[in-house]
Amino acid sequence: MAGIKKFVVGCFDDEKVLFPAVKNVRKAGYKIHDVYTPFPVHGLDHALGLRETSLHTAGFIYAVTGTTTALSFIGWVFTKDWPQNIGGKPHFALPAWIPITFETTVLFAAVGMVLTFCYLCQLAPFIKKHHFHERATDDLFVMAIECTDKTNDGDLQAFLQNAGAKEVNVQVAETGWWLGRYDREQKLYREEKGY
Amino acid sequence: MNRSHQFEIPGSYKKWTIGLIVAGAIAVLYGMIFYHPFTPVVHGAAHGAAHASTDATRFWSVLLQNSVFWLLVVNASMFFICVTTMAMGGWQVALRRVPEAISSVVPIIGTVTFIVLMALIWGGRTDIYHWLDEEAVKNDKLLTWKKAFLNPVFFTIWSAITISLWYLLGKKMRSISLESDRNGPMDYETGKKWIFKNTIWASLFTVFFALTVASTIPWLWLMSIDAHWYSTMYSWYTFASSFVSGMSLVAIFVIYLKNRGELEYVTDEHLHDLGKFMFAFSVFWTYLWYSQYMLIWYANIPEETGYFKIRVQGPYKGIFFFNLIVNFLCPLLILMRRGSKRNFTLVTFMAILIIFGHWIDFYQMVMPGTLKEHSELLPFEFGVACLFIGLIMWGVGRYLSKNSLLARNHPFLKESMIHHT
């Protein structure tokens, strides 16, 4: 469900500053919408308290679908629909079908996962996404914090500045474009190993 | 905790080691007394009603299967050390002493294997290696042609060189590692030199490994049982089998030591990576299994299909497909999840299953060629396996209790401690 929301955006230029900032922002009870980074940052998903993605489960289901599709279709063609004598092999020539089955499995899994990934990230052709900061694609770590009606954005901006943000501002942006958008379940901050 | 901590062998470990060795020794002695293994048998006698000859063949087949299998499995852990060293891999340093300990068993099992092989080659037997039968070779165009490779002298020399070089190069790798314990922390330059020295010896081992495990040794020791048949996939297949079992063995020992409260720097992350190796090489094994089978099935040339006829349609049908289920379907479906690669119980279970599966795999590589339909899977077969498992446990325990469990001065130790998959 698309909605216009207000965000406080803090930009960091150092990973070493970013991690404690993420920790402190979550500790203070603010809801981090997302952190945009120029490259995959190891352990950031964990620090953000994001749950494990289900993308691989989806991938497994696509793969099994691919296997089933290939085996049942080839099986039907070569035993029921158009049985042929190929090199004197039996009509149900399972070893000969394995390569195609394997490729179909990979194809289904790959294409399915790419599409699912795009859906989860709300990416699609001709969809223009809001950029919180252009340099998130180059050399800045951009943290976007979602504001509720109770958030005092002045306080929050000061908070981010203290946490080491190089640049802080307030932006209004549309968060999703798809029915039932993928809202990350964020766990509350806990004092425990690994956070 | 003391960083040069050594493993104190607990009583239960000693009991199991001794128990397994005794059980295995009883099995071998039983075989020596009741299976008459030292009466020379010519190939073909096994087809007759004379049961005594099948017994002798069974004795030697089981010994050959077990000694070659366990030797390749323990040697695979040195290969693991060498490839990770050459790849500048740091993650394995925290658990590196475990594969080192396993590879220290190579000289013991290597000696046993060499004795078994020599008994087969020079003991006047032709029931295991048909190509030793000079009369038969004379009238056989194919075997005459293969004589340049399949002859007792080359077999003996190459086997001796192989086993001793596995031992010596492995020993060098282990001694470089132990030497770092004695010399204290390294500065940047010393560390760099030390790593370079490691890399040199690791690459020598790996090249020799490729010349032996990945090519000639499975041809000589196992493929030549079916002397007329050949497959270019065979050595890779054998390598995949032994490597995945080797990684499983490492995982079992790591989990055992973890459960005893040792190996403090080894975390779920390291276990996850070992699990990945078990998973990936199970799939690799299947890839080779399939490639070998499918091409022969498709081409359907009589001299090639002979090998699979007895396995797929003969008395080994059950074992043949059981093999595929245990070594492919189970690892694929069970080890696929991230959570299961981090679960001690599940990884232990899968490791034991994989080792057992590949033991069965070697069983079906050896038995159909030597015993035809007369093979058995009874306490004698498992008893001999116990002997080798006991030997491995003894050697690993000895190495771990003599040396520090942690390669504490290894320059990559920190990388391993903060390892995160």
Interface residues (C-beta under 8 A of the other chain):
Chain A: H42 G43 E52 H56 F60 G87 G88 K89 P95 A96 I98
Chain B: Y290 Y293 M294 W297 Y298 N300 M336 R338 H420
